[in-house]
Amino acid sequence: MKGRISNKLGEILINPEVIAIYAGTTAVECFGIVGMAAISMKDGLVKLLKKESLTHGINVNIEDNRISLDFHVIVAYGISISAVADNLIENVKYKVEEFTGMTVDKINIYVEGVRVID
């Protein structure tokens, strides 16, 4: 379902993929996030996604103009996962709400792997 904002001049419809791209770009800028992850259902492998395909690691649900986001991420080795998750939630919630004008209800983070950063 698309996000819908009504004003006196008409309506604005926001495609969930636009929100996913914006949220993914914001997420990979966060400290401790190496990138988004894609899980192969066929063999259960997790792979790091390139910047062009960030939306494959993010699910966006919109109900009653309230956004719910699911992130599948790979975090940096040696950094507190809870600190990374808190930072990700805070940054994404603020920026997506500012960008869309809608409320972010829930952000779920699924840590799919850990990578060493050079």
N, C-alpha and C positions, 0 to 999 in steps of 0.2 A: 504494500500500500504506500502511496506517495504521501509526503507531508503536505499539509494544506494550511496556508495562512491567508486569511481574508482581511481586506481593508476596504475603505470607502471607494477605491478605484477599481477593485476587482479581487482576483485570487492569484496566489502564487502557489504553484505545485513544485515540490522538491523531490526528485527521484532519489530513492535510497542509495543508488550507486554513487551519486554525487556526495552524499554524506559519508559513505564508506571511503571514498578517495580522500576526502578532507581529514577524516578521523585517522586513516592510515598514515597520511603524511605527517600529521601531528604526533602520532604514536612513535614513529621511527626517529623523531627528533628528541624524544625523551631519553634521559640518561639511563643506561643499563639495558636498553632495548637494542638487540642486534638486528632484528627484522621480524617480518611476519612469517608465519609458517603455514604450509599446506600439507595436509595429511593425505596420503594415498590410501584409499579404502581397500584397494586390491591387495597390497602387501604390507600395510601398516607403517610405511616409512614416512618420516617427517622431513621436508626439505625447506630450505630457506628460500623465500620468494625474492625475485628481483623487484626493484622499485616500480617497474612498469605494471606489475601484477599484484600490488598490495591488497586490492579488494578481495582476493581469494582467501585471505586470512581473516576477513572481517565479515560478520553477519549483522545486518541492520534490520530491525523490526520497528515499524511505526504503527501505533494504535492510538487513536484519539489525540493526535499531535504530540505524543509522548514517545521518545526514542529509546530503544533498548539496543545495546551494542554488545557483540561477542567478539573478543580478540583472541586469536591463536598466535602466540608470540614465542620468539626465541630470545632468551636473556643472556647477558654477559656473565661469564664465570667469575665467581668471587664477590659478587654484589648481592646484597640482601634482596630476595625476591619480594618480600613484603614492601620494602622501600621503593623498589622499582614499580610495583603494582600501584601503590599509593600515588606516586608521582604521575604515572600514566593516567589513572582515573581523574586526578585533579586537573591535569592539563587538557585532556580530551573533553571532559565535561564542560569546562569553562569555554574552550574554543568552539566546540560544536554548538553549544547554546547561543554563543555570541554570533556565530555564522548563520544559523538557521532561524533563530528566534523561537525555537521550540525547546521544551524541557527534556533533558536527558534523565530518564527514569532509572535505568540500570546499566551498569557496565560489568560484564563478566570477562575475566581474563583466564585463559587457559595457557599455561606454560608448557610448551611442547618440546622444549629442548634448551640446552645450555651450550654456549660456544665460547671459546677463548678468543679474546680480541688482541691483535698485535699492537 
